[in-house]
Amino acid sequence: MVQEKTIRGYSGWLMLFLLLALLFVAIAMLVAAARAKDVPGILIWILAQVVAAVCLAGLTVLNPNEAKVVQLFGAYKGSIKEQGFWWVNPLTTRRRLSLRVRNFESGKLKVNDQDGNPIEIAAVVVWRVVETAEALFEVDDYEHFVHVQSEAAVRNLATTYPYDAHEEGQLSLRGSVLEIAQRLRQEIQDRLTKAGVNVIEARISHLAYAPEIAQAMLRRQQAGAIIAARQKIVEGAVGMVEMALDQLSKKHVVQLDEERKAAMVSNLLVVLCSDRDAQPVVNTGTLYQ
């Protein structure tokens, strides 16, 4: 694995001044040598001009959050990360690399969750390059590598967890947002470490059942919500009936035998658990007729 080396170039302004001075002096001396018909002098100052012109190609500008990877005849020499105006060996090649924070949203992927239900899922990944040498030399195209590996991580995550939790404390794609985001980020990071990329954040941006089962799963969710609501209503109704019987007994409002208690419990549960308003009925007889 190629390890990143941070290097600094020479001051670009100083080298520009020196090279321009050399170029002007070489031109002036070339004119003087031509007038004196000094052939060796002419060749020397022409060569000096060529050298100065070639050295000017070594000047390079580095913007904030940018790096340039320097290679000499295929050998990696280091990376310049400090912004400014620099001069390096003009025979080297310098490849620009952005260190800015970038993000992308994966396409909607259709996969099966842990329960085998087809779902649609997409994620937003925020990332940046931190190791320039690894990004350029360890993978063929680091941007394409980031996209492909991120989508592979999203697919793997979707098959590991269910869409909805069926047990208390179980992680699910829909219910455990923060935990799933952390695990998604970690899985993507494990895949992209070799490319010199740091994953800052990864979150699910789209999550839904596939269209072919969406209606059926919606009815299932509605049924589950109704059952949960009914359970709460029954629990509350039983507590209210118990409290009513207890208060009647403590305050000696009325003495009820077991049959009358059963009738009261039945009536109260019907009233409290019904999804419609109760209709009052005036009893003109007795409970035993």
Secondary structure, 3 states (H helix, E strand, C coil): CCCCCECCCEEHHHHHHHHHHHHHHHHHHHHHHHHCCCHHHHHHHHHHHHHHHHHHCCEEEECCCEEEEEEECCEEEEEECCCEEEECCCCCEEEEEECCCEEEECCCEEEECCCCCEEEEEEEEEEEECCHHHHHHCCCCHHHHHHHHHHHHHHHHHHHCCCCCCCCCCCCCCCCHHHHHHHHHHHHHHHHHHHCEEEEEEEEEEEEECHHHHHHHHHHHHHHHHHHHHHHHHHHHHHHHHHHHHHHHHCCCCCCCHHHHHHHHHHHHHHHHCCCCCCCCCCCCCCCC
